[in-house]
């Protein structure tokens, strides 16, 4: 759904509730996992950005990702039930060059390892893309910390299918804003 104005948290909370039982728009779920083949017609993209060095950087970046701060810091309006938790639905509104577009996703998994924190979510019917994204803050053996984002997706909105290069540019722009939001937090 495209809106002329930024939606209220109340409107997004109602959308989140309406979508609570929606099914994923793709299969198989889990396609961002290493070694899982990319389904036909989907694109796999991976972005890695170095955030710095040490425990403080890792902790700050993980806290940002696990509080939806990455999405909020990138300009999205986010309504979730709390920190990412498997099975939870999140409703967001993303700014467009003109207006806002609603998106809904369900958290598939939470990544909770000593040197890797983050989550994976997949698209529900109210989303311009079809697929999955994984967001992980990683502390490497040498102490450097990175943000790894993996997207396996394809366009599903009629407008984005008409202009795939524009849709890819919008996705890359969103990823840059995610990276900037996490960098700003550390």
Helices and strands as residue ranges (DSSP letters): E 2-3, H 9-18, E 43-53, H 55-65, H 69-73, E 77-79, E 89-95, E 100-113, E 116-123, E 129-139, E 144-155, H 158-162, H 164-185
